[in-house]
Amino acid sequence: MMALVDHTQPRLRGWHFILFNLVLGLAHMVVLFNAGSYVALLPHAAGDLGGVLPSFGTWAQTDFMIALALAFPLARWLSCRYGEQRVFVAAFVVYAAASALCAIDGSIAAFVPARILLGLAGGVTLPLSQSLLLQEYPDRVKSLGLAIWGLFTLMPFTVGLGAGGWLADHWGWRALFYLNIPVALLIAALTAALLHGRSHVVRCERFDLVGFLLLAVIFGGLQTMLNEGNDYDWFDDPFLRGMLVLVIVAVPVWIVWELGERRPAVDLRLFAHRNFAVGLLCLGLGFLSIQGLLALFVVQLQVLMGYSSELAGLVFVPMMLLGLPTIAVMHDVAKRLDVRWLACVNGLGFAATFYWIGLFDDPHSYDQIFWPMVLEGVFLGSFFTPLTVLTLHGLSGEQMLRAAEAANIFRIAAGALGISWQGVVVFRRMPFHHLQLSDHFGGRMSASYDALHQLTSKLQALGFDPAMIQRQLQLAIKQEAGILALNDAFLLSSALCMVLAVLVWFAHSSRVPALKPAEAVRELQAEELMEQP
């Protein structure tokens, strides 16, 4: 794991120190901005990459997030082997190259591998940017450095969707990746210049390549099945059947291998701690719902309801109003209360908000969506802190940082799976609602009530073309079926969040104990690393 500080190296001073803070903040923001903003421009990308369906376009986002998760154990080994600053600089050079590939690729088959490479390079930089920043701060003000790093963490996901949509509408969706290239190269160049001459003591441990590859097979297999199931008829497709068998075999092999490794890619022994197991389950369940619904909603606003990418992204801006202040105070609140209460209230709050949105019959207008988004911002702001404190409770030292790494891997992967899973829910429920609406209004439920026939007759009497009437009525039914299917996704996530609110009580009481300064900084470092949106 990356060291907290290397006392043998001289720290940066003056404007070099200020510039380094800005560079690392920009680096952190660029990676997270790309994770969030791509969702808003997804319909543009799907249409331009050979005219594929929007469901195909999600492959590039979900596989990007899987790569982002898998990069964490890779970052640990690479930094130990080659030095944090060298790996950080090299990662941003690769990031620029991957962005160039994303910008020029013309097919989904070429674009997805480029996004995977982009996710791996970006994921490697996330823990390294935090570690490099802390090395430049004296021990007494390391908490300030973490606060600054956390501030940059929040910015991209609060404005990323709107900014990504604006780019897609005004400059084209590829502009996101063209902008990445000079920014990534600038970050690499400035970091290399500011840290030039820094030495590195090799403290390399053997990389668990087998465990890493097995984990990649499991995550990749699960994600592929969810991505392609709707479009290729699930397990009637030989490829998806083979993928299922591969995952079923890989899971027990991976567990046995990791438990036998002295330095595993993911430390499964941490699951012996009840709080870690419960906290990680709640983080995964919550992020599966939150990330999945966010991606689903912003796409359906465009595809189903005719929003532009920019307007669809701006729908989520009200989450900032109370979300940012909530995040700012949550660490202090968590020190004074049993975090199980905070996590429980948060789960119930998400459940109520999702239930509220799930009852909408026509969420076209901003005034209808505004207040639920404000409320969701409050609960998103209070989601991470209590669950990270709960997950890390009872752990110490190296174990705590390993736990933060494992939690990030599983939580980000859960978010990727959630995007595909919510798409499956809508895909399955839309035909059901379409049939129900057609039966109800088409006279099949009651011969005396055929609203479609009555409306058609009245419009024909006014001179409208019968074929046009039928086409418009079918479009109206299809749109309403889509809205009801979207509601089902929110209602299902509401139920999952209620389960989350109950699960937290299986953990031990988690009041934050008084810690020595070094231990407090280490815990705060682990918490901030886990609180990536």
VEXTIZA-849516 format. One record per residue (C-alpha): residue in one letter; x, y, z. Coordinates in steps of 0.2 Angstrom, whole numbers, plus 5000, padded with zeros to 4 digits. Layout:
REC   aa     px     py     pz
REC    A      X      Y      Z
...
% end
This chain:
REC   aa     px     py     pz
REC    M   5000   5000   5000
REC    M   5006   5018   4997
REC    A   5015   5025   5011
REC    L   5008   5040   5021
REC    V   5024   5050   5020
REC    D   5042   5048   5015
REC    H   5053   5058   5028
REC    T   5069   5056   5018
REC    Q   5062   5067   5003
REC    P   5062   5086   5004
REC    R   5045   5093   5003
REC    L   5039   5106   4991
REC    R   5038   5124   4997
REC    G   5031   5140   4991
REC    W   5023   5141   4974
REC    H   5029   5123   4970
REC    F   5018   5117   4984
REC    I   5003   5127   4978
REC    L   5005   5122   4960
REC    F   5007   5103   4965
REC    N   4991   5104   4975
REC    L   4982   5111   4960
REC    V   4989   5098   4948
REC    L   4984   5084   4959
REC    G   4967   5091   4961
REC    L   4965   5093   4943
REC    A   4971   5075   4940
REC    H   4959   5068   4952
REC    M   4945   5079   4945
REC    V   4949   5074   4927
REC    V   4947   5055   4930
REC    L   4931   5057   4940
REC    F   4924   5069   4928
REC    N   4926   5057   4914
REC    A   4917   5043   4924
REC    G   4902   5054   4927
REC    S   4901   5065   4911
REC    Y   4901   5050   4899
REC    V   4884   5045   4905
REC    A   4875   5061   4899
REC    L   4882   5059   4881
REC    L   4879   5040   4880
REC    P   4865   5042   4867
REC    H   4876   5052   4856
REC    A   4890   5040   4857
REC    A   4879   5025   4854
REC    G   4871   5033   4838
REC    D   4888   5038   4832
REC    L   4897   5021   4835
REC    G   4889   5012   4820
REC    G   4871   5017   4825
REC    V   4870   5004   4839
REC    L   4857   5004   4852
REC    P   4859   5014   4868
REC    S   4860   4998   4878
REC    F   4876   4994   4868
REC    G   4883   5012   4873
REC    T   4882   5007   4891
REC    W   4895   4994   4888
REC    A   4908   5007   4887
REC    Q   4903   5015   4904
REC    T   4901   4998   4914
REC    D   4917   4991   4907
REC    F   4926   5007   4911
REC    M   4920   5006   4929
REC    I   4925   4988   4930
REC    A   4943   4993   4924
REC    L   4943   5007   4937
REC    A   4939   4995   4951
REC    L   4953   4982   4945
REC    A   4966   4996   4944
REC    F   4967   4998   4963
REC    P   4977   4982   4967
REC    L   4987   4986   4951
REC    A   4991   5003   4958
REC    R   4998   4996   4974
REC    W   5010   4984   4966
REC    L   5016   4996   4953
REC    S   5019   5010   4965
REC    C   5030   4999   4976
REC    R   5039   4992   4961
REC    Y   5043   5008   4952
REC    G   5039   5023   4963
REC    E   5023   5032   4965
REC    Q   5028   5048   4955
REC    R   5034   5037   4940
REC    V   5018   5027   4939
REC    F   5007   5042   4941
REC    V   5016   5051   4927
REC    A   5016   5035   4916
REC    A   4997   5032   4920
REC    F   4993   5050   4913
REC    V   5003   5047   4898
REC    V   4993   5031   4895
REC    Y   4977   5040   4899
REC    A   4980   5053   4886
REC    A   4984   5039   4873
REC    A   4968   5030   4878
REC    S   4958   5046   4876
REC    A   4965   5048   4859
REC    L   4959   5031   4854
REC    C   4942   5034   4861
REC    A   4941   5050   4851
REC    I   4945   5042   4834
REC    D   4937   5025   4836
REC    G   4922   5023   4824
REC    S   4915   5007   4831
REC    I   4909   5000   4847
REC    A   4921   4985   4845
REC    A   4936   4997   4845
REC    F   4929   5010   4857
REC    V   4925   4998   4872
REC    P   4943   4992   4874
REC    A   4949   5010   4873
REC    R   4938   5014   4887
REC    I   4944   4999   4897
REC    L   4962   5006   4895
REC    L   4956   5023   4900
REC    G   4948   5016   4916
REC    L   4964   5006   4921
REC    A   4975   5021   4918
REC    G   4963   5032   4928
REC    G   4960   5020   4942
REC    V   4979   5019   4945
REC    T   4980   5037   4948
REC    L   4966   5038   4961
REC    P   4975   5031   4976
REC    L   4992   5038   4970
REC    S   4986   5056   4969
REC    Q   4980   5055   4987
REC    S   4997   5047   4993
REC    L   5008   5060   4983
REC    L   4998   5074   4990
REC    L   5000   5068   5008
REC    Q   5019   5066   5006
REC    E   5020   5085   5004
REC    Y   5010   5089   5020
REC    P   5018   5090   5038
REC    D   5010   5077   5050
REC    R   5001   5091   5059
REC    V   4991   5097   5044
REC    K   4989   5081   5034
REC    S   4970   5081   5038
REC    L   4970   5098   5029
REC    G   4978   5089   5014
REC    L   4964   5076   5014
REC    A   4951   5089   5015
REC    I   4958   5098   5000
REC    W   4959   5081   4991
REC    G   4941   5077   4996
REC    L   4935   5094   4989
REC    F   4941   5090   4972
REC    T   4933   5073   4973
REC    L   4916   5081   4975
REC    M   4917   5093   4961
REC    P   4916   5082   4945
REC    F   4901   5072   4950
REC    T   4891   5087   4955
REC    V   4893   5096   4938
REC    G   4900   5082   4927
REC    L   4883   5076   4920
REC    G   4878   5094   4915
REC    A   4895   5098   4908
REC    G   4896   5082   4898
REC    G   4879   5085   4891
REC    W   4884   5103   4886
REC    L   4899   5096   4877
REC    A   4889   5083   4868
REC    D   4876   5096   4862
REC    H   4888   5110   4857
REC    W   4905   5102   4853
REC    G   4901   5084   4850
REC    W   4903   5069   4862
REC    R   4921   5066   4856
REC    A   4926   5083   4863
REC    L   4927   5075   4880
REC    F   4941   5064   4875
REC    Y   4950   5077   4864
REC    L   4950   5088   4879
REC    N   4957   5074   4890
REC    I   4973   5073   4879
REC    P   4981   5090   4883
REC    V   4975   5090   4901
REC    A   4982   5073   4904
REC    L   4999   5077   4896
REC    L   5000   5093   4906
REC    I   4997   5084   4922
REC    A   5010   5072   4918
REC    A   5023   5085   4913
REC    L   5020   5096   4928
REC    T   5021   5081   4940
REC    A   5037   5075   4932
REC    A   5045   5093   4933
REC    L   5039   5096   4951
REC    L   5045   5079   4958
REC    H   5061   5078   4947
REC    G   5075   5070   4956
REC    R   5065   5061   4969
REC    S   5072   5044   4973
REC    H   5063   5028   4976
REC    V   5067   5013   4987
REC    V   5061   4997   4980
REC    R   5050   4989   4993
REC    C   5042   4977   4980
REC    E   5031   4962   4985
REC    R   5026   4949   4973
REC    F   5010   4953   4963
REC    D   4996   4941   4965
REC    L   4994   4939   4946
REC    V   4983   4924   4947
REC    G   4971   4932   4960
REC    F   4970   4948   4949
REC    L   4966   4938   4933
REC    L   4953   4927   4942
REC    L   4945   4943   4949
REC    A   4945   4951   4931
REC    V   4937   4935   4924
REC    I   4923   4936   4937
REC    F   4919   4954   4936
REC    G   4921   4954   4917
REC    G   4910   4939   4915
REC    L   4896   4945   4926
REC    Q   4896   4962   4918
REC    T   4896   4954   4900
REC    M   4881   4944   4905
REC    L   4871   4959   4911
REC    N   4877   4970   4897
REC    E   4872   4957   4883
REC    G   4858   4947   4891
REC    N   4844   4958   4885
REC    D   4851   4959   4867
REC    Y   4856   4941   4865
REC    D   4842   4932   4873
REC    W   4851   4928   4889
REC    F   4856   4910   4891
REC    D   4849   4904   4875
REC    D   4865   4911   4868
REC    P   4880   4899   4868
REC    F   4892   4913   4872
REC    L   4883   4919   4887
REC    R   4880   4901   4893
REC    G   4899   4898   4892
REC    M   4902   4915   4902
REC    L   4890   4909   4916
REC    V   4900   4892   4917
REC    L   4916   4902   4917
REC    V   4911   4913   4932
REC    I   4903   4899   4942
REC    V   4920   4890   4941
REC    A   4931   4905   4943
REC    V   4922   4911   4960
REC    P   4927   4896   4971
REC    V   4944   4895   4963
REC    W   4947   4913   4966
REC    I   4941   4912   4985
REC    V   4953   4897   4988
REC    W   4967   4905   4980
REC    E   4966   4922   4989
REC    L   4964   4914   5006
REC    G   4980   4904   5003
REC    E   4990   4919   4997
REC    R   5001   4929   5009
REC    R   4999   4945   4999
REC    P   4983   4943   4989
REC    A   4976   4955   4977
REC    V   4960   4956   4988
REC    D   4962   4952   5006
REC    L   4947   4941   5009
REC    R   4952   4938   5027
REC    L   4945   4955   5031
REC    F   4927   4947   5029
REC    A   4931   4938   5046
REC    H   4927   4955   5054
REC    R   4908   4957   5055
REC    N   4908   4976   5053
REC    F   4919   4975   5037
REC    A   4907   4962   5029
REC    V   4891   4971   5034
REC    G   4898   4988   5029
REC    L   4904   4982   5012
REC    L   4888   4973   5008
REC    C   4878   4989   5012
REC    L   4890   5000   5002
REC    G   4889   4988   4987
REC    L   4870   4987   4988
REC    G   4868   5006   4990
REC    F   4880   5010   4976
REC    L   4871   4997   4965
REC    S   4855   5006   4967
REC    I   4862   5024   4966
REC    Q   4874   5023   4952
REC    G   4862   5012   4942
REC    L   4847   5024   4944
REC    L   4858   5039   4940
REC    A   4864   5032   4923
REC    L   4847   5025   4919
REC    F   4838   5041   4923
REC    V   4849   5053   4913
REC    V   4848   5042   4898
REC    Q   4830   5039   4899
REC    L   4827   5058   4900
REC    Q   4834   5059   4883
REC    V   4828   5043   4874
REC    L   4811   5042   4882
REC    M   4806   5060   4886
REC    G   4816   5070   4873
REC    Y   4828   5080   4884
REC    S   4844   5086   4876
REC    S   4860   5079   4884
REC    E   4863   5096   4892
REC    L   4846   5098   4900
REC    A   4846   5079   4906
REC    G   4863   5083   4915
REC    L   4856   5099   4923
REC    V   4842   5089   4931
REC    F   4855   5083   4943
REC    V   4863   5100   4948
REC    P   4850   5103   4962
REC    M   4858   5088   4971
REC    M   4873   5101   4975
REC    L   4862   5113   4985
REC    L   4861   5102   5001
REC    G   4873   5088   4996
REC    L   4889   5098   4998
REC    P   4885   5105   5015
REC    T   4880   5088   5021
REC    I   4896   5080   5015
REC    A   4906   5094   5024
REC    V   4898   5090   5041
REC    M   4896   5071   5041
REC    H   4913   5067   5047
REC    D   4910   5078   5063
REC    V   4892   5071   5065
REC    A   4899   5053   5064
REC    K   4911   5056   5078
REC    R   4896   5060   5090
REC    L   4884   5046   5085
REC    D   4883   5028   5083
REC    V   4885   5027   5064
REC    R   4872   5013   5062
REC    W   4859   5026   5066
REC    L   4866   5037   5052
REC    A   4867   5023   5040
REC    C   4849   5017   5044
REC    V   4842   5034   5042
REC    N   4851   5037   5026
REC    G   4844   5020   5019
REC    L   4827   5025   5024
REC    G   4829   5042   5016
REC    F   4835   5035   5000
REC    A   4820   5023   5000
REC    A   4808   5037   5003
REC    T   4815   5047   4989
REC    F   4816   5033   4976
REC    Y   4798   5029   4981
REC    W   4793   5047   4978
REC    I   4801   5047   4961
REC    G   4794   5030   4957
REC    L   4776   5037   4959
REC    F   4778   5050   4945
REC    D   4767   5047   4930
REC    D   4775   5060   4918
REC    P   4792   5067   4925
REC    H   4795   5080   4911
REC    S   4796   5096   4920
REC    Y   4810   5103   4931
REC    D   4798   5108   4945
REC    Q   4792   5090   4947
REC    I   4810   5083   4948
REC    F   4818   5097   4957
REC    W   4813   5093   4975
REC    P   4817   5075   4974
REC    M   4834   5079   4967
REC    V   4837   5091   4981
REC    L   4832   5077   4994
REC    E   4843   5064   4985
REC    G   4858   5076   4986
REC    V   4856   5076   5005
REC    F   4856   5057   5006
REC    L   4870   5055   4994
REC    G   4880   5068   5004
REC    S   4877   5057   5020
REC    F   4879   5040   5011
REC    F   4898   5037   5012
REC    T   4904   5043   5028
REC    P   4894   5032   5040
REC    L   4896   5016   5030
REC    T   4915   5019   5028
REC    V   4917   5022   5047
REC    L   4906   5006   5050
REC    T   4917   4996   5037
REC    L   4934   5001   5045
REC    H   4928   5000   5063
REC    G   4940   4988   5073
REC    L   4954   4988   5059
REC    S   4971   4996   5061
REC    G   4986   5001   5051
REC    E   4990   4992   5035
REC    Q   4974   4982   5037
REC    M   4963   4998   5037
REC    L   4971   5003   5020
REC    R   4969   4986   5013
REC    A   4951   4986   5018
REC    A   4948   5003   5010
REC    E   4956   4996   4994
REC    A   4945   4981   4994
REC    A   4929   4991   4998
REC    N   4933   5002   4983
REC    I   4935   4987   4971
REC    F   4918   4979   4976
REC    R   4909   4996   4977
REC    I   4914   5002   4960
REC    A   4911   4985   4953
REC    A   4893   4985   4961
REC    G   4890   5002   4953
REC    A   4895   4995   4936
REC    L   4884   4980   4938
REC    G   4870   4992   4944
REC    I   4870   5001   4928
REC    S   4867   4986   4918
REC    W   4855   4978   4931
REC    Q   4843   4993   4930
REC    G   4843   4992   4912
REC    V   4837   4974   4913
REC    V   4823   4980   4924
REC    V   4817   4993   4912
REC    F   4819   4981   4897
REC    R   4809   4968   4906
REC    R   4795   4979   4913
REC    M   4792   4990   4897
REC    P   4783   4976   4887
REC    F   4773   4971   4902
REC    H   4766   4989   4904
REC    H   4764   4991   4886
REC    L   4753   4975   4885
REC    Q   4743   4981   4901
REC    L   4740   4998   4894
REC    S   4735   4991   4877
REC    D   4723   4979   4885
REC    H   4715   4992   4896
REC    F   4713   5006   4884
REC    G   4710   4995   4868
REC    G   4694   4986   4874
REC    R   4702   4969   4878
REC    M   4699   4972   4897
REC    S   4681   4977   4894
REC    A   4671   4977   4878
REC    S   4661   4992   4884
REC    Y   4676   5003   4886
REC    D   4687   5005   4871
REC    A   4695   5022   4874
REC    L   4707   5020   4859
REC    H   4693   5016   4847
REC    Q   4682   5031   4854
REC    L   4696   5043   4853
REC    T   4701   5037   4835
REC    S   4683   5039   4829
REC    K   4682   5057   4836
REC    L   4698   5062   4828
REC    Q   4693   5055   4811
REC    A   4677   5065   4812
REC    L   4688   5081   4814
REC    G   4698   5076   4798
REC    F   4714   5068   4805
REC    D   4722   5054   4795
REC    P   4718   5036   4803
REC    A   4736   5030   4801
REC    M   4743   5045   4809
REC    I   4731   5044   4823
REC    Q   4736   5025   4826
REC    R   4754   5030   4825
REC    Q   4753   5044   4838
REC    L   4743   5033   4850
REC    Q   4755   5019   4849
REC    L   4769   5031   4853
REC    A   4760   5038   4868
REC    I   4757   5021   4875
REC    K   4775   5016   4872
REC    Q   4781   5032   4881
REC    E   4769   5029   4895
REC    A   4775   5011   4896
REC    G   4793   5017   4897
REC    I   4789   5029   4911
REC    L   4780   5015   4921
REC    A   4795   5004   4918
REC    L   4807   5017   4924
REC    N   4796   5019   4940
REC    D   4797   5001   4943
REC    A   4816   5003   4944
REC    F   4815   5017   4957
REC    L   4802   5007   4967
REC    L   4813   4991   4967
REC    S   4828   5002   4972
REC    S   4817   5009   4986
REC    A   4815   4991   4993
REC    L   4833   4988   4992
REC    C   4837   5003   5002
REC    M   4825   4998   5015
REC    V   4835   4981   5016
REC    L   4851   4992   5018
REC    A   4843   5001   5033
REC    V   4840   4984   5041
REC    L   4857   4976   5037
REC    V   4867   4989   5046
REC    W   4860   4983   5063
REC    F   4869   4967   5060
REC    A   4886   4976   5063
REC    H   4893   4980   5080
REC    S   4891   4997   5088
REC    S   4903   5009   5079
REC    R   4906   5024   5089
REC    V   4922   5032   5083
REC    P   4936   5030   5097
REC    A   4949   5043   5101
REC    L   4964   5040   5091
REC    K   4982   5045   5091
REC    P   4986   5059   5077
REC    A   4995   5046   5066
REC    E   4981   5034   5067
REC    A   4968   5047   5065
REC    V   4976   5053   5048
REC    R   4978   5035   5042
REC    E   4959   5032   5046
REC    L   4954   5048   5037
REC    Q   4965   5043   5022
REC    A   4956   5026   5021
REC    E   4939   5035   5023
REC    E   4943   5048   5010
REC    L   4949   5034   4998
REC    M   4933   5025   5000
REC    E   4922   5040   4998
REC    Q   4924   5041   4979
REC    P   4908   5045   4970
% end
